[in-house]
Structures are given as C-alpha cells and as structure tokens.
Amino acid sequence: MASAGVRAGRELAEVTAPRRRVTLLSVPLFHATGCHSVLVSGAAQGGTVVLMYKWDAGAALRLIERERVTGFGGVPTMAWQVLDSPDFDDYDTSSLTGVSYGGAPAAPALVERIRERLPERVPGNGYGLTETSSVTTYNGGVNYLERPGSVGPPVAVCDVKVVGPDGADLPAGEVGELLIKGPNIIKGYWNRPEETAAAFVDGWFRSGDLARLDGDGFVYIVDRAKDMLIRGGENVYCAEVEAALYEHPAVADCAVIGVPHDVLGEEVGAVLVLRPGSSLTGPQARAFLRGRIAAFKVPSHWWFRDGELPRNPSGKILKTRLREELLAGQG
C-alpha cells in the first residue's frame, strides 16, 4: 500500500500536470478571432480546436461534454446563451477551465453569471480588431474580477493611448479615441491608400473606438464612435446603456439604437430579448434603469423580440438592419 507521502505526491502531480488545451471555435475562420486568437494560438500550443459549422448554444454544450472542451467563448452573447440555456444542467461542463470572449462590448454582469454557473473558472475578456490581428488588450483572472468593466491592459507587444478631437493625449479618466501601436498592426488596406492614410497618425492606428484609461493603464471601451448617438446635444454611449440592461435578470440579449426625433435629433431606443419564462415591460425596464444611468440615457422606445437579434457570421449585432426593421414605416 502506498505511503501517505507517495499518495500526496501523486495528488500534487495530478493537480499541477499541464492540461491539453481544447478550444471550441464558435466563430468563422475568416474572422480574426477565429483565425489568430483560436486556431493559430491553439496550434502553437499543441492544443485541439473543435470546429462548429454554425453557432448553436445547445450544440455547443453537446460538444463541450463530448470533446472535453477546456475553453469556449466567441462574442459575449455566445457565452450568455450557453450559460442561460435551459439545458445547461443536463451536460457535463466540468472540463471547462475558463470562458473568454471579445469582439463586442461585454456587460460586467456577465462576470457574475460565469461565477454563478461555472464557479472557480477563469473568465477573460479581450479587445482587438481585424487590423490588430485580433488582439490589443486582455483582461483575465483576478484583474477581470476586480475590473469587470475593463478589457484589460494592452498585451506585451502593444501600446495604447487615448486622444481628443485635436489629437492631443488625454489624461486618465477622460473619453476619447483609442489609438494603438504594435508589430501586430496592419501596414495598410490593400489598394486603398486614402483609407490607409486616414487610419494612421504618426504611426498610431486609429481604432475608431471611444475609450478611457484608468490610472493603472487598464482600457475601458465606451463605444464605437459611430455607434454613439446624440440626444439633445448629450452623448449617449450605447454600450453603457446595454450593460445596464444586462443587469436585469430577465434580459438575455439587447441592443440600443438611435430613434430619429424632430426636436432632440435622436432618442434612445432599446430592443430586448427576454430569458425563457421571464416577463418585463417598458415601464418596468425604465424603472429598473432609474438611478443606474443618467435620465437622458434611459430609452424612450422599447421593442421586445421572441427570436434572436440579427447578427453577422462573427456574432456582432447588425444594428443598421435592426434599426431599419424597427423603424420601417415611421416618420
């Protein structure tokens, strides 16, 4: 019979032994996340990549159990859909060591949801663009738990800064455009010299994203510059409103859009997809947001959908199409 020391040694070896990385690839390979962040990094580490032909939360759970997947993600909505699936408890997800995502704003409430459904797993949130080979910043582990609203500090090869409309650097806490520099940045757009010239300033790539930095250099993405709407002269960052809506336990998915208004220019509109068995009305949602965000940011128009919101193959919401569908016939 093995001694206590031998047994302890074996137990320690089991705990500390490296585990093979098995990643569920839930976005297309033509997407920078699928190619660079999952396929290339997985191959470099000698891991396994499990391919999905088309995203489906139920199929994802089946693959996680069958292939003993250690990590999955995609865009934040994909993580939400797996965690909120009514079949979640029917599958063995014990192989998972973490959930990482990016490509779209992630509500801080998602961190708590991961801790509820997958305790002791490591959540991660990354930020990048196709032009940055998918990676610019990453927030994981304790850092993410402490700063769930941040996409993290820049990765080792990247530098970032936030500038104002005049191009001057802004101090920590102020919102401006995020600029990025690093060896992973594209040299330019193929046969598009004018767009290339507009995208770079003194060697820095203009992301087109509105962001702020904290005192420790962690990046907070406020919104896409073009996704921001202006209500009566006040800036409304759609991602901020969406993050507040995700805190409601009935909200499974949401999108905030601008609704034309003769006097204010735009009003705030919200489209909600509710979790199965949940109920919520516009007035109830407004009451929930009161005190969480400024009054002028609270939506005046509400839509509720039974099906999923329209998305491109990468999982990002097609807000232009959604706005056209909802506002057709108005005016």
N, C-alpha and C positions, 0 to 999 in steps of 0.2 A: 504494500500500500504506500502511495506517495506521501512524503512528509509534508508538513504544513508549508515549509519553505518552498518546496518544489511546486506545490499547488498554487501558492501565491505568485511564484514566478511565471507559471503558465497563464494565470489570470491577467497579470500585468502585460504579458506578451500579446494576449488577445486584445486587450484594450488599446495598446499602443501600436499594434500592427497596422501598416497602411492599408486602406481600403481602396479597391479599384473604383475609379470614378465611372458611374453610369449615368449619363445625362439624357433626359428626354428632350428632344429637339422638336419644339412645337411651332416654330416659325419657318418660313421657306429659306432655302439656302441662298437665294438671290438677295436676301435681306442681310445687312451687315452683321446683325446679332447672330443669325443662324450660321453664317459662314465663319466670321472671325472669332466671336466670343464662345461659340459652342463647338463647331466642327474642328477648327484649327487648334484651339486650346485643348480640346479633348484628345485629338490625335497626338499632340505634342506630349501629353502626359500619359499616353498609352491607355487611355480610357475607352469606354464604349459609348457610342451615340445611338440612341433609339429614335428612329425617324417616325413621324406621324404624317400621313398623307394629307389629312385635313384636321383642323383643331376640333376636338370634342371633349368636354370635361369627363364624360363617362368613359370614353376610350382611353383618356389619359390615366384614369385611376386603374383601369384594367392593365395597362402597360406598366405602370409603377409596380403593381403587385407581381405580374408575371416576370418582368425583366429585372426585378430588384433594383429599381432606379434609385440613385442616391441624390439626384438633384433635378429640379424642373423649374420652369418659370415662364419666360416669354415676356409679354407685356403684363402689367399688373392685373388687368381684367382676367387673364387666364388663371392667375393664382386665386383670385376671388372665386371664380367659377368652380375650381376644384374644391376649395375649402367649403363652399356653400352647397356643394352637390348633395342632394338628398340621399345619395348612395355612398357618401364618403365613409361611413362607418362599416360598410359591407366589404371594404377592401383593406388589405394589409399594406399599410404605408410605413411600416417600421424601418424599411431600408433607407428612407429619406434622411439625409443629414442636413439638408438646407433647401431653401427656396429663394431663388434670385430672379430679378426681373429688371426691366428698363424699357426704353423706347416710348414711354408715355408717363405723365405725372402719376405718382403713387401716393395715395392718401395715407397719412400717418396711421389711420385706423387699421390699415392692413397689417401692420406690425402686431397689433394686439390680437387680430384674428389668427395670425400664424401661431402666436403663443398659446392661444386657446385650443386650436385644432392640432397643432404639431408642437407640443411643448418640448423644450430643450433642443429644438432645431435652430439652425442659424439662418436668419433672414438676411437678404442682401439686396441692395438697390443700386443700380448703375446708371450712368448717364453718358451719352455719346451720340454721334451722328454717323451717317454713312461716310461723310467727309473725314471723320476722325478714326476710321476703321473700327467703328462701333464703341470704342472706349475712350473716355476722358476722365471720369471720376468713378469712385466706387465707395459705397458705404456698407459695411457689414459688421456682424458680431456686436460687441458691446457699443461700438460707435453708433451703429444704427439704432440700437435700443435707446441710447441717450439722446440721439438727434434724429427721430423718425421722419422729420420733415425735410431732411437734407439728402442730397445724392452723394454726399461724402466729399473728401478732399480729392484733388487731382491725383491720378496714378503717377508712378515714379517718373515716367518719361514726359509728362505733360506739365505745362504751366498755364495758369488761367488768370484773368483779370476782368474786372467789371468797369465799363466806361460809360460816360454820359453821352448825350447827343452831340457834344462838341469833341468827343474822342478822348477827353481827359479822364484819368483814372479816378474812380470813386472810392471813398473810404468804406470800411466795413459797415454793413447795415443798409446801405443805400442801393436802390434798384437801378440797374442799367443793363446794357447789352453785354453778354458774356463773350469774351474773346479767348481763343485757345491757341497754344503753340506747342509743337512737338514733332518728333520724327514720324508719327503715325498719321499726320495730316496730309491730305492730298496736295499735289502740286498745282492742280487746277482742274477745270472742267474741260472735257475733251471737245476741241474745236469751238469753244465758247469763250473767247478772250475777254469780251466785255463783262460777262458774269464773273469770270475769274478775277479780273481787276477789282470788281466791286466787292468780292468776298474776302479780300485780304487788305490789311492795313499794316504797313511796316513789318510784314512777316507774320502778323497775327491773323488767324482765321476768325471771321465774324460769324458767330453761331446763329444769330437771329433770335436767340432766346433771351428773355428777360430774367435776370438773376441777381442775387446778392450774396456776399461773402460774410461769414461771421469772423470773430477775432482770431479763430484758430485756422482759418482758411477753408472751412467747410462750405460747399456750394449749395445754395438753395435756389432751385429753379422756380421762378414765379409764374411764368407762362411763355408761350410763343408770342413774339411781338405781334404777329398777325392774328393771333387768337384772342388778344386783348380787345375788349370792347369799351367804348366811352359813353357813359350815361350822364348827360347834362354837364359835360366837362370833367367828370370824375372817371379815373381809370378803374376798370373792373377786370381783375385777373381771373379768367375762367377756372384755372386750376385751383385757385383758393376757394372759390365757391363749391366746386366739385368735391374738394377734400372735406369741406364742412358737411356736405350732404352725405358723404360716405360714413360719417359718424353715426347716422341714424340706423338703427338695427334693421329697418325694413328695406333699406336701399341696397340692391345688388349691383346696379350699374347706373351711371348717369352721365349727362353731357350738358354743358351750359353754352348757350348761343346768344347772339345779339338779335333783338327783335326791333325792326325799324319803328321810330316814333317821331311824329312831326315836330314836337317841341324839344324833347330831350336828345334827339338824334338816334339813340338806341335805348331799349330797355333790356333787362336781363330776363332770359327765358331758360327753363330747365326741363330736361326730358329724363324721366325716371323709369327704371325697370325694377320692380319690387321682387323680393325674395318670395318663393312659393309659400302660400298661406298667410302672407303679410298684407296689411292694408295701410294706406296712407292717402291723405287728401292734400290738395294745395295749401289750404289754410293751416293744416296741421304741420306741413313742412315749413311754412313761413314762421310759425310759432317756434318750431324747433331751432331755426337758424337765428332767431332774435337773440342777440347777446353774443352769438358766436362770431358773426361778421358784421360789418357796418351796415346800417339800414339800407343805404343806397345800393348795396351789393346783393340784397335779398331778391330773388326772382319775383317778377310780377306776372309772369306767364308760366303755366305748368302743363306738361303733357305726360301721360302715363302710357307705356307700351307693354304689351304682353310678350312680344318677341324680343330678340336681341337687337341692339343698336347696329346700324350698318358700319362695317369695318373693311379695311383693305386686307390683303393677304398677310400683312405683318401684324394685324390686330389693332391698328390705330383707328379710332373713330373717324368716319368720313363726315366731318361736320358740315361741309358745304352741301353734300347731298341731303343730310338730315335737315338742315335749315330750309332747303328748297322744298322738301317733302312737307314740312310742318307749316311753312308759310305760303304754300301754293293757294292761290285764290284770295289771299289777304291783300289789303292795300286799297 
